[in-house]
Amino acid sequence: MTQDAEKAQILICDDDDIFLKFCTRIIGKMGFSVLAAANGDEAIDLLKANPDIKLALIDLLMPIRSGWEVIKFIKKEEQLKDIPLVAITGLSPSPEDLLKVKISCKSVIHKGADFNVEEFSRIIKELIHE
């Protein structure tokens, strides 16, 4: 891993505390710095305070402020708009939502029974080294 990748900050935003802690542990073991947010407002605060975030994993359905609102915020901010985004979902997205994800995000991670740690790790490594 390059020195830059080791220092890379990754934001993960999910209202599922168990999933958030699990992913934080995986990302930390990969050697990255993790910023964790339990809702969209926390994610936006972290993004404003840490504009050097290299990757953001955003749960689409959250209370307070949805992942879609966080993604919209990132895309409109000049300093943040180039951060690669990964959508996290526990549901099968509708065709309309799937199209929105394909337009705004580099990948989709499904949490739940079909969550795959190796695939999760591969996606993170690829997007950090893009």
C-alpha positions in Angstrom: 0.0 0.0 0.0 1.3 3.4 -0.9 1.9 6.0 1.8 -1.0 8.2 0.4 -3.4 5.2 0.5 -2.4 4.5 4.1 -3.4 8.0 5.1 -6.6 8.0 3.0 -9.7 8.9 5.0 -12.8 7.0 4.2 -16.2 8.2 5.3 -18.9 5.6 6.0 -22.4 6.7 6.8 -25.0 4.2 8.0 -27.7 4.3 10.6 -27.3 0.6 11.4 -24.8 0.7 14.3 -23.8 -2.9 14.0 -23.1 -2.7 10.2 -21.3 0.7 10.7 -19.0 -0.8 13.4 -18.4 -3.9 11.3 -17.4 -1.9 8.2 -15.3 0.5 10.3 -13.3 -2.5 11.6 -12.8 -3.9 8.1 -11.7 -0.6 6.7 -9.4 0.0 9.6 -7.7 -3.4 9.2 -7.1 -2.4 5.6 -4.9 0.4 6.9 -7.2 3.4 6.2 -8.5 6.1 8.5 -12.2 5.8 9.0 -14.7 8.6 9.7 -18.0 7.1 10.8 -21.4 8.9 10.7 -24.7 7.5 12.0 -26.9 9.8 9.9 -26.7 12.3 7.0 -26.3 15.4 9.1 -23.2 13.8 10.8 -21.8 12.9 7.4 -22.2 16.4 6.0 -20.5 17.8 9.1 -17.6 15.4 8.6 -17.4 16.2 4.9 -17.2 19.9 5.7 -14.5 19.4 8.3 -12.5 16.9 6.3 -12.5 17.9 2.6 -9.6 15.5 1.9 -11.8 12.4 2.3 -10.9 10.0 -0.5 -14.0 7.8 -0.6 -17.5 8.0 0.9 -19.8 5.0 1.5 -23.3 6.2 2.0 -26.4 4.3 3.2 -29.3 5.5 0.9 -32.1 5.2 3.5 -31.5 6.9 6.8 -33.5 9.0 9.1 -32.8 12.8 9.6 -31.2 13.2 6.2 -31.2 10.5 3.6 -28.2 9.2 1.7 -29.6 10.8 -1.4 -29.5 14.2 0.3 -25.8 13.6 1.3 -24.9 12.5 -2.3 -26.7 15.6 -3.6 -24.7 17.8 -1.2 -21.4 16.2 -2.2 -22.1 16.6 -5.9 -22.9 20.3 -5.6 -19.8 21.2 -3.5 -16.8 22.1 -5.6 -14.3 20.8 -3.0 -16.1 17.5 -2.6 -17.7 16.7 -6.0 -14.9 14.4 -7.1 -15.0 12.0 -4.1 -15.9 8.5 -5.3 -19.2 7.4 -3.8 -20.4 4.0 -3.0 -24.1 3.5 -2.2 -25.0 1.2 0.6 -28.5 -0.4 0.6 -30.4 -3.1 2.4 -33.1 -3.2 -0.2 -33.3 -4.0 -3.9 -33.4 -0.5 -5.5 -36.2 0.3 -7.9 -35.2 0.8 -11.5 -35.4 4.6 -11.0 -33.2 4.4 -7.9 -30.8 2.1 -9.7 -30.4 4.6 -12.5 -29.8 7.4 -10.0 -27.1 5.2 -8.3 -25.4 4.4 -11.6 -25.3 8.1 -12.4 -23.9 9.3 -9.1 -22.0 6.4 -7.5 -19.1 4.2 -8.5 -20.6 1.1 -6.9 -23.4 -0.4 -4.8 -22.9 -2.5 -1.7 -25.8 -4.6 -0.5 -25.9 -5.2 3.3 -27.6 -8.1 4.7 -27.4 -11.8 3.9 -25.6 -11.2 0.6 -22.9 -8.9 2.0 -19.5 -10.1 0.8 -16.4 -9.0 2.8 -14.0 -9.8 -0.1 -16.1 -7.8 -2.6 -16.4 -4.9 -0.1 -12.6 -4.8 0.4 -12.0 -5.1 -3.4 -14.3 -2.1 -4.1 -12.6 0.0 -1.5 -9.1 -0.8 -2.7 -10.0 -0.2 -6.4 -11.6 3.2 -5.7 -8.9 4.4 -3.4 -6.2 3.6 -6.0 -8.3 5.1 -8.9 
